[in-house]
């Protein structure tokens, strides 16, 4: 796997947003252009990380999930899935998958001494290869409930790649009691501007969707908590609403949901 330092990587841009050091000048330039055009994009990344933490903590601490498959995970950074899950439930097993070679290299180096965590090279558009990867099968038992995380990744999958079919193939391998965790950019003028910046920089195409277009991704799952909602408003079942004020612009263009396999 080669690392292309001449084209911006969404994973490395995300790392830059979160204060990481595993990024190149081309990534910082693209991220800076995005922040200049859409200042709340920084808040978007932070809010997405907070949602991931809330969802994983709930699944490990309250729902009894001990296996996590994080597809499109990006570069290892603060408060990763394995850190949150294992803090809530020691011994939780986590497999990360990403198509970015740099993310895989750093992930494997970081997790080399953790027997309950793996990092593989995998593309969401090829779910069978991820599910059948020997490292995945060696750590994840698909005869038991598993949480599959596709956080901030589906808006890079166009309809021509059949995202509903991708999620159906994942669901077919998930036993009842498993969970699907999704966050997704909503169709809004600002996401389109971000897409323009990303495309101009050579990053992957960007496909914002409406709430009605995202809901079918949860086919076969029962939405829990507040359902598919604006991302900062998703809270685990039974928790107090800690949402930001209505006038926070970022609220209007991210959606998130957690579904239980029925």
Backbone as CSV, one residue per row, in Angstrom:
resi,resn,N_x,N_y,N_z,CA_x,CA_y,CA_z,C_x,C_y,C_z
1,UNK,0.839,-1.196,0.000,0.000,0.000,0.000,0.873,1.246,0.000
2,UNK,0.695,2.099,-0.994,1.457,3.333,-1.056,0.682,4.486,-0.451
3,UNK,1.395,5.486,0.019,0.782,6.675,0.597,1.003,7.844,-0.351
4,UNK,-0.070,8.433,-0.850,0.008,9.557,-1.782,-0.067,10.854,-0.988
5,UNK,1.066,11.557,-0.910,1.121,12.812,-0.148,0.842,14.026,-1.022
6,UNK,0.453,13.795,-2.286,0.190,14.921,-3.189,-1.296,15.229,-3.309
7,UNK,-2.143,14.339,-2.795,-3.590,14.535,-2.842,-4.138,14.552,-1.428
8,UNK,-5.109,15.422,-1.155,-5.661,15.473,0.202,-6.406,14.194,0.546
9,UNK,-6.297,13.799,1.773,-6.999,12.630,2.294,-8.011,13.098,3.331
10,UNK,-9.237,12.617,3.211,-10.257,12.997,4.187,-9.839,12.562,5.586
11,UNK,-9.253,11.371,5.712,-8.814,10.885,7.017,-7.755,11.814,7.620
12,UNK,-6.806,12.263,6.786,-5.753,13.148,7.301,-6.302,14.542,7.589
13,UNK,-7.274,15.008,6.790,-7.921,16.289,7.078,-8.649,16.220,8.420
14,UNK,-9.320,15.109,8.646,-10.025,14.890,9.919,-9.036,14.920,11.075
15,UNK,-7.883,14.277,10.880,-6.834,14.283,11.903,-6.376,15.712,12.197
16,UNK,-6.210,16.507,11.146,-5.796,17.910,11.308,-6.832,18.695,12.091
17,UNK,-8.103,18.499,11.768,-9.180,19.178,12.492,-9.137,18.874,13.985
18,UNK,-8.803,17.615,14.318,-8.808,17.200,15.715,-7.482,17.472,16.424
19,UNK,-6.576,18.195,15.757,-5.314,18.565,16.388,-4.230,17.523,16.280
20,UNK,-4.402,16.557,15.366,-3.396,15.522,15.202,-2.206,15.986,14.377
21,UNK,-1.215,15.119,14.255,0.023,15.461,13.546,0.259,14.582,12.310
22,UNK,-0.650,13.659,12.038,-0.448,12.735,10.923,-1.148,13.251,9.668
23,UNK,-0.645,14.372,9.153,-1.234,14.977,7.961,-0.140,15.722,7.208
24,UNK,-0.428,16.031,5.935,0.526,16.716,5.075,0.037,18.118,4.733
25,UNK,0.929,18.886,4.098,0.586,20.262,3.732,-0.653,20.305,2.838
26,UNK,-0.788,19.349,1.927,-1.937,19.336,1.028,-3.238,19.112,1.807
27,UNK,-3.179,18.319,2.870,-4.363,18.095,3.705,-4.722,19.359,4.484
28,UNK,-3.701,20.010,5.022,-3.951,21.234,5.797,-4.495,22.342,4.905
29,UNK,-3.999,22.419,3.674,-4.483,23.450,2.753,-5.957,23.226,2.421
30,UNK,-6.332,21.976,2.157,-7.731,21.677,1.842,-8.619,21.940,3.050
31,UNK,-8.155,21.548,4.233,-8.941,21.773,5.445,-9.080,23.259,5.743
32,UNK,-8.013,24.023,5.542,-8.075,25.470,5.776,-9.043,26.141,4.806
33,UNK,-9.046,25.675,3.549,-9.985,26.233,2.570,-11.421,25.940,2.977
34,UNK,-11.638,24.757,3.511,-12.975,24.393,3.950,-13.402,25.253,5.140
35,UNK,-12.486,25.443,6.094,-12.812,26.253,7.270,-13.080,27.700,6.895
36,UNK,-12.353,28.207,5.893,-12.570,29.587,5.462,-13.948,29.751,4.816
37,UNK,-14.371,28.727,4.074,-15.659,28.795,3.383,-16.808,28.440,4.310
38,UNK,-16.608,27.448,5.170,-17.655,26.963,6.076,-17.044,26.841,7.478
39,UNK,-16.996,27.949,8.235,-16.321,27.932,9.532,-16.832,26.856,10.483
40,UNK,-18.120,26.511,10.397,-18.667,25.523,11.330,-18.220,24.099,11.001
41,UNK,-17.413,23.921,9.939,-16.937,22.580,9.625,-16.058,22.023,10.744
42,UNK,-15.369,22.893,11.482,-14.577,22.430,12.635,-15.505,21.857,13.691
43,UNK,-16.601,22.562,13.940,-17.580,22.099,14.913,-18.220,20.788,14.449
44,UNK,-18.385,20.672,13.136,-18.947,19.446,12.580,-18.097,18.235,12.953
45,UNK,-16.792,18.348,12.794,-15.899,17.227,13.096,-15.932,16.899,14.587
46,UNK,-15.866,17.930,15.426,-15.899,17.704,16.872,-17.223,17.074,17.297
47,UNK,-18.323,17.562,16.716,-19.641,17.038,17.053,-19.780,15.583,16.629
48,UNK,-19.209,15.253,15.487,-19.255,13.874,15.013,-18.500,12.946,15.957
49,UNK,-17.359,13.403,16.453,-16.591,12.591,17.400,-17.371,12.396,18.701
50,UNK,-18.057,13.447,19.163,-18.849,13.335,20.386,-19.973,12.319,20.214
51,UNK,-20.611,12.333,19.038,-21.663,11.350,18.778,-21.099,9.936,18.816
52,UNK,-19.962,9.717,18.169,-19.338,8.398,18.159,-19.078,7.914,19.579
53,UNK,-18.547,8.792,20.418,-18.249,8.430,21.810,-19.534,8.073,22.553
54,UNK,-20.583,8.877,22.400,-21.845,8.603,23.101,-22.424,7.256,22.674
55,UNK,-22.401,6.992,21.359,-22.985,5.756,20.852,-22.203,4.537,21.334
56,UNK,-20.874,4.572,21.212,-20.059,3.427,21.612,-20.158,3.189,23.114
57,UNK,-20.118,4.239,23.896,-20.228,4.080,25.356,-21.564,3.440,25.726
58,UNK,-22.635,3.884,25.085,-23.948,3.290,25.368,-23.971,1.814,24.983
59,UNK,-23.461,1.484,23.801,-23.514,0.104,23.334,-22.697,-0.828,24.226
60,UNK,-21.544,-0.355,24.703,-20.703,-1.190,25.557,-21.234,-1.253,26.991
61,UNK,-21.656,-0.112,27.521,-22.033,-0.049,28.932,-23.468,-0.482,29.190
62,UNK,-24.373,-0.187,28.246,-25.793,-0.428,28.479,-26.381,-1.540,27.614
63,UNK,-25.940,-1.653,26.366,-26.543,-2.623,25.447,-25.837,-3.976,25.444
64,UNK,-24.716,-4.090,26.134,-24.030,-5.365,26.249,-23.219,-5.777,25.039
65,UNK,-22.914,-4.837,24.151,-22.128,-5.158,22.964,-20.644,-5.250,23.338
66,UNK,-19.998,-6.305,22.844,-18.579,-6.520,23.139,-17.740,-6.634,21.875
67,UNK,-18.376,-6.435,20.708,-17.666,-6.520,19.429,-18.047,-5.311,18.580
68,UNK,-17.036,-4.664,18.004,-17.258,-3.467,17.213,-16.457,-3.562,15.916
69,UNK,-17.120,-3.247,14.806,-16.463,-3.174,13.501,-16.667,-1.760,12.974
70,UNK,-15.576,-0.987,12.942,-15.619,0.424,12.566,-15.082,0.569,11.150
71,UNK,-15.990,0.800,10.187,-15.610,0.866,8.778,-15.498,2.321,8.339
72,UNK,-14.353,2.657,7.734,-14.088,4.052,7.385,-13.659,4.834,8.604
73,UNK,-12.839,4.208,9.427,-12.504,4.750,10.750,-11.553,5.929,10.717
74,UNK,-10.761,6.058,9.647,-9.799,7.153,9.587,-8.574,6.901,10.437
75,UNK,-7.783,7.952,10.628,-6.556,7.838,11.409,-6.857,7.684,12.898
76,UNK,-6.038,6.902,13.604,-6.204,6.818,15.053,-6.026,8.200,15.678
77,UNK,-6.943,8.574,16.533,-6.852,9.866,17.196,-7.417,9.720,18.598
78,UNK,-7.670,10.823,19.266,-8.138,10.751,20.640,-9.533,10.143,20.727
79,UNK,-9.759,9.377,21.812,-11.049,8.756,22.091,-11.527,7.884,20.927
80,UNK,-10.667,6.936,20.591,-11.011,5.965,19.572,-12.052,4.990,20.103
81,UNK,-12.629,4.222,19.190,-13.672,3.266,19.559,-13.171,2.281,20.601
82,UNK,-11.966,1.727,20.402,-11.496,0.718,21.355,-11.261,1.313,22.742
83,UNK,-10.816,2.563,22.809,-10.592,3.196,24.103,-11.905,3.387,24.849
84,UNK,-12.919,3.862,24.142,-14.218,4.104,24.767,-14.883,2.788,25.161
85,UNK,-14.881,1.824,24.233,-15.536,0.543,24.500,-14.851,-0.216,25.632
86,UNK,-13.523,-0.256,25.609,-12.815,-1.025,26.627,-12.849,-0.351,27.991
87,UNK,-13.001,0.977,28.018,-13.165,1.661,29.300,-14.503,1.299,29.926
88,UNK,-15.534,1.143,29.078,-16.864,0.791,29.575,-17.001,-0.705,29.834
89,UNK,-16.338,-1.508,29.004,-16.446,-2.968,29.113,-15.096,-3.583,28.750
90,UNK,-14.212,-3.773,29.726,-12.894,-4.342,29.444,-13.012,-5.667,28.676
91,UNK,-12.116,-5.839,27.720,-12.146,-7.040,26.900,-12.935,-6.889,25.618
92,UNK,-13.567,-5.739,25.415,-14.285,-5.512,24.159,-13.315,-5.631,22.991
93,UNK,-13.792,-6.213,21.899,-12.965,-6.434,20.719,-13.369,-5.454,19.619
94,UNK,-12.364,-4.867,18.958,-12.614,-3.827,17.959,-11.757,-4.088,16.733
95,UNK,-12.392,-4.007,15.567,-11.647,-4.038,14.297,-11.953,-2.747,13.554
96,UNK,-10.894,-2.041,13.174,-11.007,-0.847,12.342,-10.700,-1.228,10.902
97,UNK,-11.419,-0.595,9.968,-11.142,-0.797,8.549,-11.165,0.552,7.844
98,UNK,-10.172,0.794,7.000,-10.132,2.032,6.233,-9.392,1.764,4.928
99,UNK,-9.760,2.520,3.879,-9.111,2.322,2.584,-7.879,3.195,2.423
100,UNK,-7.628,4.119,3.378,-6.476,5.015,3.305,-5.238,4.286,3.832
101,UNK,-4.218,4.066,2.996,-3.038,3.324,3.439,-2.345,3.941,4.652
102,UNK,-2.301,5.290,4.718,-1.643,5.928,5.855,-2.389,5.636,7.147
103,UNK,-3.719,5.652,7.092,-4.506,5.343,8.280,-4.209,3.926,8.755
104,UNK,-4.084,2.994,7.811,-3.827,1.605,8.168,-2.440,1.447,8.796
105,UNK,-1.440,2.093,8.188,-0.072,1.997,8.719,-0.009,2.521,10.146
106,UNK,-0.565,3.707,10.371,-0.518,4.287,11.719,-1.378,3.479,12.685
107,UNK,-2.519,3.005,12.212,-3.383,2.226,13.078,-2.727,0.944,13.545
108,UNK,-2.081,0.262,12.626,-1.421,-0.990,13.000,-0.264,-0.750,13.959
109,UNK,0.459,0.334,13.756,1.571,0.645,14.666,1.049,0.961,16.063
110,UNK,-0.045,1.712,16.120,-0.606,2.109,17.410,-1.154,0.914,18.176
111,UNK,-1.738,-0.031,17.449,-2.457,-1.120,18.099,-1.668,-2.422,18.141
112,UNK,-0.381,-2.360,17.863,0.436,-3.574,17.737,0.424,-4.424,19.000
113,UNK,0.267,-3.811,20.155,0.352,-4.567,21.404,-1.020,-4.848,22.003
114,UNK,-2.085,-4.530,21.295,-3.441,-4.726,21.811,-4.045,-5.963,21.148
115,UNK,-4.150,-7.049,21.887,-4.626,-8.303,21.308,-6.114,-8.280,20.974
116,UNK,-6.854,-7.317,21.498,-8.292,-7.238,21.248,-8.659,-6.205,20.191
117,UNK,-7.676,-5.676,19.487,-7.932,-4.641,18.483,-7.100,-4.915,17.240
118,UNK,-7.716,-4.724,16.076,-7.025,-4.907,14.807,-7.334,-3.735,13.884
119,UNK,-6.451,-3.533,12.910,-6.672,-2.490,11.900,-6.397,-3.109,10.533
120,UNK,-7.414,-3.095,9.652,-7.235,-3.726,8.338,-7.453,-2.703,7.228
121,UNK,-6.932,-3.051,6.066,-7.173,-2.252,4.866,-8.453,-2.770,4.232
122,UNK,-9.475,-1.912,4.131,-10.751,-2.343,3.570,-11.567,-1.166,3.090
123,UNK,-12.371,-1.413,2.065,-13.194,-0.384,1.444,-14.660,-0.731,1.678
124,UNK,-15.430,0.228,2.187,-16.844,-0.001,2.452,-17.579,-0.499,1.214
125,UNK,-17.123,-0.100,0.037,-17.792,-0.519,-1.198,-17.596,-2.000,-1.497
126,UNK,-16.723,-2.654,-0.723,-16.497,-4.093,-0.875,-16.695,-4.770,0.486
127,UNK,-17.929,-4.787,0.980,-18.169,-5.281,2.347,-17.784,-6.733,2.556
128,UNK,-17.943,-7.579,1.528,-17.613,-8.992,1.697,-16.138,-9.183,2.018
129,UNK,-15.275,-8.392,1.383,-13.840,-8.507,1.644,-13.518,-8.139,3.089
130,UNK,-14.230,-7.150,3.628,-14.018,-6.778,5.028,-14.517,-7.890,5.942
131,UNK,-15.738,-8.356,5.710,-16.341,-9.364,6.584,-15.576,-10.682,6.563
132,UNK,-14.969,-11.002,5.427,-14.261,-12.278,5.299,-12.761,-12.165,5.538
133,UNK,-12.287,-10.972,5.860,-10.869,-10.793,6.140,-10.468,-11.683,7.325
134,UNK,-9.360,-12.414,7.219,-8.957,-13.310,8.306,-8.802,-12.610,9.659
135,UNK,-8.315,-11.369,9.656,-8.164,-10.664,10.925,-9.517,-10.314,11.535
136,UNK,-10.474,-9.986,10.671,-11.827,-9.712,11.170,-12.429,-10.989,11.738
137,UNK,-12.352,-12.076,10.968,-12.945,-13.335,11.418,-12.246,-13.885,12.653
138,UNK,-10.959,-13.537,12.813,-10.239,-14.008,13.980,-10.615,-13.293,15.261
139,UNK,-11.222,-12.126,15.140,-11.539,-11.338,16.334,-13.044,-11.163,16.534
140,UNK,-13.807,-11.108,15.440,-15.244,-10.881,15.525,-15.997,-12.184,15.262
141,UNK,-16.875,-12.553,16.167,-17.728,-13.727,16.028,-19.093,-13.261,15.552
142,UNK,-19.397,-13.479,14.266,-20.644,-12.992,13.710,-21.847,-13.842,14.107
143,UNK,-21.632,-14.855,14.926,-22.755,-15.587,15.517,-23.234,-14.916,16.791
144,UNK,-22.562,-13.855,17.190,-22.939,-13.080,18.374,-23.158,-11.626,17.955
145,UNK,-23.913,-10.865,18.756,-24.179,-9.463,18.383,-22.905,-8.648,18.192
146,UNK,-22.941,-7.779,17.196,-21.811,-6.905,16.879,-22.360,-5.528,16.555
147,UNK,-21.599,-4.505,16.842,-21.943,-3.148,16.420,-21.108,-2.803,15.197
148,UNK,-21.769,-2.437,14.107,-21.086,-1.994,12.897,-21.225,-0.480,12.815
149,UNK,-20.102,0.217,12.746,-20.074,1.674,12.716,-19.715,2.139,11.317
150,UNK,-20.582,2.951,10.726,-20.283,3.597,9.449,-20.527,5.092,9.671
151,UNK,-19.602,5.685,10.379,-19.733,7.062,10.856,-18.999,8.009,9.911
152,UNK,-19.736,8.985,9.380,-19.168,10.007,8.481,-18.469,9.388,7.276
153,UNK,-19.054,8.349,6.707,-18.440,7.691,5.549,-19.426,7.505,4.396
154,UNK,-20.711,7.306,4.694,-21.665,7.008,3.628,-21.871,8.172,2.670
155,UNK,-21.586,9.402,3.111,-21.723,10.524,2.182,-20.570,10.595,1.179
156,UNK,-19.668,9.625,1.233,-18.661,9.470,0.174,-19.009,8.304,-0.756
157,UNK,-20.163,7.697,-0.534,-20.613,6.571,-1.344,-21.806,7.032,-2.177
158,UNK,-21.620,7.129,-3.489,-22.686,7.583,-4.367,-23.723,6.492,-4.623
159,UNK,-24.882,6.897,-5.115,-25.931,5.927,-5.395,-25.478,4.885,-6.414
160,UNK,-24.536,5.250,-7.280,-24.047,4.295,-8.280,-23.327,3.117,-7.632
161,UNK,-22.870,3.297,-6.381,-22.222,2.200,-5.654,-23.189,1.452,-4.747
162,UNK,-24.482,1.806,-4.806,-25.541,1.074,-4.112,-25.314,1.001,-2.596
163,UNK,-25.359,2.148,-1.903,-25.145,2.118,-0.449,-26.171,1.266,0.289
164,UNK,-27.420,1.239,-0.176,-28.426,0.408,0.492,-28.045,-1.063,0.356
165,UNK,-27.556,-1.462,-0.816,-27.110,-2.838,-1.004,-25.908,-3.174,-0.140
166,UNK,-24.989,-2.226,0.010,-23.817,-2.427,0.877,-24.266,-2.703,2.305
167,UNK,-25.186,-1.877,2.798,-25.652,-2.041,4.174,-26.483,-3.315,4.323
168,UNK,-27.185,-3.704,3.268,-27.940,-4.955,3.328,-26.986,-6.135,3.486
169,UNK,-25.865,-6.104,2.762,-24.904,-7.205,2.866,-24.259,-7.246,4.247
170,UNK,-24.054,-6.089,4.844,-23.563,-6.066,6.221,-24.615,-6.627,7.172
171,UNK,-25.859,-6.190,6.971,-26.938,-6.627,7.863,-27.127,-8.147,7.824
172,UNK,-26.960,-8.723,6.647,-27.153,-10.171,6.508,-26.196,-10.966,7.381
173,UNK,-25.068,-10.365,7.747,-24.083,-11.066,8.586,-24.230,-10.708,10.066
174,UNK,-25.186,-9.849,10.383,-25.369,-9.385,11.760,-26.574,-10.099,12.384
175,UNK,-26.346,-10.783,13.488,-27.440,-11.508,14.139,-28.352,-10.524,14.864
176,UNK,-29.596,-10.939,15.167,-30.478,-10.075,15.967,-29.798,-9.653,17.262
177,UNK,-30.036,-8.412,17.635,-29.365,-7.851,18.807,-28.122,-7.065,18.453
178,UNK,-27.728,-7.105,17.156,-26.604,-6.294,16.689,-27.080,-4.856,16.457
179,UNK,-26.119,-3.955,16.271,-26.440,-2.540,16.104,-25.708,-1.951,14.899
180,UNK,-26.367,-0.982,14.273,-25.783,-0.215,13.182,-25.749,1.250,13.598
181,UNK,-24.574,1.888,13.474,-24.381,3.286,13.875,-24.005,4.088,12.635
182,UNK,-24.788,5.137,12.344,-24.563,5.944,11.137,-24.589,7.425,11.487
183,UNK,-23.647,8.188,10.918,-23.794,9.644,10.831,-23.575,10.017,9.371
184,UNK,-24.255,11.085,8.931,-24.300,11.399,7.499,-24.551,12.888,7.315
185,UNK,-23.910,13.466,6.298,-24.132,14.861,5.958,-25.498,15.017,5.292
186,UNK,-26.239,16.031,5.744,-27.544,16.323,5.162,-27.401,17.209,3.931
187,UNK,-28.394,17.108,3.060,-28.415,17.912,1.843,-28.730,19.358,2.206
188,UNK,-27.737,20.246,2.018,-27.840,21.631,2.463,-26.811,22.424,1.653
189,UNK,-27.027,23.705,1.399,-26.075,24.455,0.567,-24.636,24.411,1.044
190,UNK,-24.410,24.417,2.359,-23.031,24.420,2.841,-22.295,23.109,2.579
191,UNK,-22.945,21.956,2.800,-22.260,20.728,2.399,-21.886,20.696,0.929
192,UNK,-22.728,21.281,0.071,-22.374,21.319,-1.340,-21.117,22.167,-1.572
193,UNK,-20.960,23.228,-0.796,-19.755,24.044,-0.907,-18.535,23.252,-0.437
194,UNK,-18.700,22.482,0.632,-17.608,21.625,1.087,-17.262,20.611,0.001
195,UNK,-18.286,20.034,-0.612,-18.038,19.084,-1.690,-17.270,19.708,-2.832
196,UNK,-17.590,20.952,-3.166,-16.875,21.646,-4.234,-15.403,21.797,-3.877
197,UNK,-15.126,22.172,-2.625,-13.740,22.356,-2.177,-12.993,21.026,-2.208
198,UNK,-13.635,19.979,-1.710,-12.998,18.665,-1.698,-12.708,18.179,-3.114
199,UNK,-13.678,18.331,-3.999,-13.489,17.864,-5.370,-12.385,18.636,-6.083
200,UNK,-12.338,19.970,-5.840,-11.302,20.788,-6.456,-9.915,20.378,-5.970
201,UNK,-9.853,19.878,-4.736,-8.576,19.457,-4.169,-8.227,18.017,-4.534
202,UNK,-9.128,17.344,-5.251,-8.856,15.976,-5.665,-9.308,14.923,-4.678
203,UNK,-10.092,15.325,-3.665,-10.598,14.373,-2.680,-11.813,13.639,-3.266
204,UNK,-12.288,12.595,-2.595,-13.433,11.835,-3.120,-14.671,12.701,-3.298
205,UNK,-15.555,12.252,-4.180,-16.825,12.952,-4.385,-17.655,12.909,-3.107
206,UNK,-18.563,13.855,-3.020,-19.322,14.112,-1.792,-20.800,14.019,-2.139
207,UNK,-21.567,13.242,-1.372,-22.970,13.006,-1.694,-23.862,13.288,-0.488
208,UNK,-24.166,14.558,-0.204,-25.132,14.861,0.862,-26.490,14.244,0.520
209,UNK,-27.261,13.892,1.553,-28.583,13.311,1.332,-29.601,13.915,2.307
210,UNK,-30.862,13.809,1.943,-31.926,14.247,2.826,-32.177,13.177,3.890
211,UNK,-32.906,13.557,4.934,-33.257,12.582,5.965,-34.035,11.416,5.358
212,UNK,-34.921,11.707,4.414,-35.723,10.664,3.775,-34.846,9.713,2.956
213,UNK,-33.738,10.209,2.436,-32.826,9.353,1.680,-31.918,8.533,2.594
214,UNK,-31.701,9.002,3.813,-30.847,8.286,4.766,-31.611,7.189,5.496
215,UNK,-32.884,7.413,5.770,-33.683,6.453,6.537,-33.625,5.028,5.987
216,UNK,-33.672,4.813,4.654,-33.619,3.436,4.150,-32.337,2.689,4.491
217,UNK,-31.288,3.405,4.890,-30.049,2.732,5.299,-30.281,1.864,6.535
218,UNK,-31.340,2.170,7.293,-31.648,1.422,8.516,-32.678,0.322,8.281
219,UNK,-32.873,-0.075,7.040,-33.800,-1.169,6.747,-33.404,-2.415,7.538
220,UNK,-34.367,-3.000,8.251,-34.089,-4.180,9.054,-33.607,-3.874,10.455
221,UNK,-33.519,-2.596,10.795,-33.090,-2.175,12.130,-34.179,-1.314,12.766
222,UNK,-34.306,-1.418,14.063,-35.228,-0.571,14.814,-34.436,0.595,15.403
223,UNK,-34.781,1.807,14.995,-34.070,2.972,15.512,-34.347,3.137,16.997
224,UNK,-33.288,3.426,17.761,-33.437,3.603,19.202,-33.231,5.065,19.572
225,UNK,-33.549,5.392,20.830,-33.405,6.771,21.292,-34.299,7.696,20.482
226,UNK,-33.777,8.847,20.076,-34.593,9.799,19.314,-34.727,9.457,17.837
227,UNK,-34.213,8.311,17.404,-34.303,7.933,16.001,-33.239,8.609,15.166
228,UNK,-33.525,8.809,13.885,-32.601,9.523,13.000,-32.851,11.009,13.208
229,UNK,-31.874,11.673,13.783,-32.076,13.053,14.203,-30.841,13.887,13.890
230,UNK,-30.943,15.182,14.116,-29.767,16.040,13.964,-28.687,15.554,14.914
231,UNK,-27.477,15.482,14.416,-26.416,14.739,15.087,-26.200,15.110,16.557
232,UNK,-26.045,16.379,16.921,-25.802,16.664,18.340,-26.995,16.336,19.230
233,UNK,-28.167,16.107,18.620,-29.356,15.799,19.405,-29.507,14.306,19.689
234,UNK,-28.653,13.470,19.059,-28.779,12.046,19.373,-28.192,11.779,20.749
235,UNK,-29.029,11.252,21.615,-28.623,10.866,22.961,-29.070,9.436,23.210
236,UNK,-28.334,8.680,24.014,-28.743,7.308,24.316,-30.109,7.274,24.986
237,UNK,-30.830,6.172,24.841,-32.124,6.053,25.504,-32.023,6.316,27.000
238,UNK,-32.938,7.124,27.503,-32.983,7.402,28.934,-32.108,8.538,29.403
239,UNK,-31.300,9.133,28.516,-30.411,10.213,28.944,-31.106,11.556,28.788
240,UNK,-30.612,12.532,29.519,-31.161,13.884,29.426,-30.729,14.519,28.109
241,UNK,-31.558,15.401,27.578,-31.236,16.097,26.333,-30.184,17.160,26.614
242,UNK,-28.989,16.973,26.017,-27.904,17.934,26.212,-27.591,18.653,24.916
243,UNK,-28.616,18.896,24.102,-28.391,19.466,22.779,-28.029,20.937,22.847
244,UNK,-27.254,21.421,21.863,-26.944,22.842,21.776,-28.187,23.639,21.402
245,UNK,-28.136,24.956,21.476,-29.271,25.791,21.124,-29.683,25.620,19.670
246,UNK,-30.938,25.984,19.374,-31.473,25.826,18.027,-30.719,26.642,16.987
247,UNK,-30.082,27.752,17.399,-29.473,28.632,16.417,-28.068,28.214,16.014
248,UNK,-27.586,27.068,16.525,-26.272,26.587,16.113,-26.372,26.106,14.665
249,UNK,-25.651,26.769,13.757,-25.804,26.484,12.331,-25.481,25.031,12.011
250,UNK,-24.493,24.476,12.698,-24.037,23.122,12.390,-25.141,22.093,12.569
251,UNK,-26.105,22.391,13.437,-27.181,21.447,13.700,-27.941,21.062,12.439
252,UNK,-27.978,21.933,11.477,-28.886,21.751,10.355,-28.319,20.843,9.270
253,UNK,-27.085,20.395,9.402,-26.555,19.630,8.263,-25.767,18.366,8.618
254,UNK,-26.127,17.790,9.770,-25.626,16.457,10.093,-26.759,15.650,10.719
255,UNK,-26.873,14.404,10.307,-27.871,13.508,10.887,-27.168,12.288,11.455
256,UNK,-27.777,11.667,12.449,-27.192,10.472,13.068,-28.293,9.593,13.617
257,UNK,-28.007,8.306,13.659,-28.948,7.361,14.230,-28.254,6.072,14.624
258,UNK,-28.894,5.317,15.523,-28.407,4.008,15.947,-29.589,3.055,15.848
259,UNK,-29.398,1.949,15.136,-30.469,0.987,14.955,-30.100,-0.374,15.512
260,UNK,-31.113,-1.071,16.061,-30.929,-2.418,16.601,-31.499,-3.439,15.629
261,UNK,-30.711,-4.446,15.300,-31.133,-5.503,14.379,-32.254,-6.305,14.995
262,UNK,-33.370,-6.376,14.289,-34.534,-7.093,14.812,-34.592,-8.514,14.244
